[in-house]
Amino acid sequence: MNKKNYRLIASVIFLLTYALSFAQHTTISKKGEEKAPAPGKHKVMIIPFEPRMYMSEVDYAINMETKMSGKQIKNAFRDGMNEQLYKAFKSQHMVVDMIDDTVKTKKDLENIYQYLNYAYMKVPDQSNYTPPKKEKEEKKIDKGQIVVGTDNEKRFMNAKITNATLVPYLYGKYKSDIFVFVNQLDIKASNSGGPADVAAASGFRKIILHYTVYTYDAKEINSGVAEIEFPANINNPTKIINTYLSKIAQTVAQRVNLALAPKVK
């Protein structure tokens, strides 16, 4: 082979290699890009509850009927709650579900959980919403002892962000400007009798979702509980998720959409 042909073949191989490398780089870059919402639109990020924030009194009954383990039941409701919220928001917004891609989001989820501080607060009035504030403990003297005052007002598990850089980081990486934190999921046994009623086949159980919603500038625009009752004889997680968690998700989405609607002056 003469030098001229050798150089020609070498040039062709170099060009093919460069083109293939460029094509792969372009594909990877496009796949990794996060789309931003159109002007005037929103992109909602849904953050699942931490596994430790699942409080259920009915897992025994579900296990007896489905043979699912406690971990499987917990994961089913964790995944299912996020899935229903995704569907509820998807009709009007772009949505990022942080439970979808565990390889991509695992580290970010760990960071999110690390910088959350949970506290029980009074449930806000959704008809005239204002973010709940930390309550001052009322102390009084009773028979020489200091007693912290309590009341019977309903409370929910709220989440406060303790790192000021967290939301800007998520906003920059995922282009999300609305953040829905699923703080806790409670499933109460029928008749509110606690675990003693787990096997009851009559009456109604109750699902309670605790949540907090922030904007990209860390402003709390909605929070509280969304709850629904369901018959005590339903022990199929898929049916509970599709029929009842879906309604809870719709309630949350409606409240957030209301909070995002332009205010009429």
Secondary structure, DSSP 8 states (H G I E B T S, - for coil): --HHHHHHHHHHHHHHHHHHHHHHHHHHHHHH------TT--EEEEE---GGGEEES-HHHHHHHH---HHHHHHHHHHHHHHHHHHHHHTTSEEEETTT-HHHHHHHHHHHHHTEEEEEEE---GGG----------EEEETTEEEE------EEEEEEE--TTHHHHHHHHH---EEEEEEEEEEE-GGG-GGGGTT--SSEEEEEEEEEEEETT--EEEEEEEEEEEETT---HHHHIIIIIHHHHHHHHHHHHHHHS----
